[in-house]
Amino acid sequence: MPGTIVASVSGDFKKDHNNIPWLNFAYDGQQDGSIETHLQAFMHQVHEYFVGNNFHIVNKDTATVY
C-alpha cells in the first residue's frame, strides 16, 4: 500500500526538511472521532513550527509563506 511506503520514509523526510510537522494516518472511510483530535494536534504543531521558525504568511489568498 502507498500509505505504508510513505509512513516508512516519512521520518527521514521530516529530519531532512528541518523537522517539519508531519502526520501519518490511514483513512478507511469509517467514522472515527480520534481523527479530528489528531488533526487539531497536528495543526497546533504546524502553527508552533511556523512561529518558532519565523515564517510569515504574506498572501492569505495564495497562502504564500516566507
C-alpha positions in Angstrom: 0.0 0.0 0.0 1.2 3.5 -0.7 0.5 4.6 2.8 2.8 2.0 4.2 5.6 3.2 2.0 5.1 6.8 2.8 5.0 6.0 6.5 8.3 4.1 6.3 10.2 7.1 4.8 8.4 10.0 6.5 10.7 10.0 9.5 13.8 10.5 7.3 11.9 13.1 5.1 10.9 15.0 8.2 14.5 15.1 9.5 15.9 16.1 6.1 13.4 19.1 6.0 14.1 20.8 9.3 11.7 18.6 11.3 8.6 19.9 9.6 5.4 18.8 11.2 4.2 15.5 9.7 1.1 13.4 10.3 0.6 9.8 9.0 -2.8 8.4 9.3 -4.9 5.9 7.3 -8.3 6.9 6.1 -10.6 4.0 5.6 -13.9 5.8 5.4 -15.1 4.8 8.8 -16.3 7.4 11.3 -13.6 7.9 13.9 -13.7 10.8 16.4 -9.9 10.5 17.0 -9.1 11.7 13.5 -10.4 15.2 14.4 -8.3 15.2 17.6 -5.2 14.1 15.6 -5.8 16.9 13.0 -6.2 19.5 15.7 -3.0 18.5 17.4 -1.2 18.5 14.0 -2.5 22.0 13.2 -1.2 23.2 16.6 2.2 21.7 15.8 2.2 23.4 12.4 1.4 26.7 14.0 4.1 26.3 16.6 6.6 25.3 13.9 5.8 28.4 11.8 6.0 30.7 14.8 9.2 29.1 16.0 10.9 29.4 12.6 9.7 32.9 12.0 7.6 32.1 8.9 5.0 34.6 7.9 2.0 34.3 5.6 2.2 37.3 3.3 -0.7 36.5 1.0 -3.7 34.8 2.5 -5.3 34.2 -0.9 -2.5 32.0 -2.2 -1.1 31.0 1.3 2.4 32.2 0.2 4.8 31.6 3.1 8.1 33.2 3.6 
